[in-house]
């Protein structure tokens, strides 16, 4: 019994140290850029990804994620969206893909630094097979990446 309690204590200690070590203060340049870009954001939480800072938030009814470098420069925005809001070309591209029989779990619009827009559709065949599909605005499948 003492051994189990000791293991649990060590695990709890390592977990708390890990959390403390990963979090730095969000630079004012980052929070300022976020406030200007998304002044009406709610349910805001920050994550330090070492190479960038990520804000998770709601913008109206939309769940979003945005990334900034440590100088407050915008890198990427990801927003959840319903499948029904995809344009017909993307829906057609999905219907013609080898994944068209898979279950759709999540649809997201990704806008990157170079203003490239991709649409990510997370699909699942069964409990063990998930894949991310990336479509451009013309409905062309750019890549498919198995989920880990």
N, C-alpha and C positions, 0 to 999 in steps of 0.2 A: 504494500500500500504506500509506504514511504517512497518507493521508487517511482510509482505513478505520479505522486504529487510532485516529486522533484522534476520529472520530465515535463509536467504541465507548467511548472514554474519557469523552467528554462525556455520553453516554447513561448510563454507569455512575455518573458523578458526580451527575447530575441525579436519578437513581433513589435514590441513597443520601441525598441532601439531602431529597428528598420524604418518605422514610420517617422520617427524624429529625424533620422539621418537624411531622408529623401525630401524633406520639405524646406525650401528656402522662402524667404519673404518675396512676394510678388512685387517686381519693380513698379514704381509709380508710372513709368512710361507705358507699361503694359496695361495697368488698370485704367489709365487715362485714355489710351487708344480704344480700349473696350467700351468705356462709358460713352465716348463720342460715336462709335460705330453702332452700339446697341443701347441707347438711352433708356429703353423701356423693358429691359431684361428683368426677369424674375427667376427665383429659385437658382441663384448663381452659386456655383462651386468651382474652385480652382484646383488644378492638378499640375504639379511640376514634373515635366517629362525630361528633365536634365537639359536637353537641347532646345526645348521650347516650353511655353506655358500654355495650358489648355483650360478654357472656360467652358463649362457645361451649364446650360441655362435654358429657360423658356423665353421665347420671343412671341408673345401672343399665345396662340395655341400650338406653336411649333416648337418641338424639342430640338435644340441646336448645340453645336460644339464649334468652337473657334480656337485657332492656334496663333500665337504670336511669338516672335523671337524675344530675347531678353531686352531688346531696345524698343519694343512696342510695335515693331513692324508686323503687319498682318501676313500670315502664311497660308491659311486655309480655313474654309468654313464648311461644315457638314450640317445639313438639316434633314430631319426626318420628314417623309411625305407619304401620303397614301398612294398605292399603286394606281388608283383611278386618275390621279393627277399627272401621270406620265404622258408624254405626247404619244400619238398613235405610232410613230416610227419606232419608238423604244418598245412599246407593247408588241408590235409586229416582230421586231428583232428577238424579243424574248420568246414569243410563240414559235418562231422558226428555229430556236436554239435546241440543243440536245437536252436542255434543262427544263423544257416547257411542262413536263409532268411533275416536276418537283414542287413542294410547297413553298410559297413565298412567305418569308418571316419578317423581312424589313426592307424598306426602300429608302434610300438617302440620295440627296443631291450634294455633290462635292464640287466646290469651287476652289481652285488652286491659285497660287501666286501669279502664274502666267495667264490667268483668266480662263484656263481650261475648265470646262464643266463636264463632269462625268456623273453618271447615275449608277449607284451601287445597289444591286438587288441581292439580298441574302436569301439563299434557297436551301431547303433541306430535303433529302431523299428519304432518310430514316434517322433514327436517333444517333447514328454514327457518321453520317455523311452530310456535311454542310459545305457550301461553296459561296463565295462572293463573286458576282458577275458585274463587270464594269462595262457600261454602254455609253457611247457618245450620243450627242443630241440627234444624230441621224439614225440611231437605232442599231449601229454596228457594235457588235460585241468586241471590245478591245482586249479583254483578258478575263480569265476565270481563275480564281485563287481558292484552293481548298482552305476552309477554316480549320484552325488548330483546335 
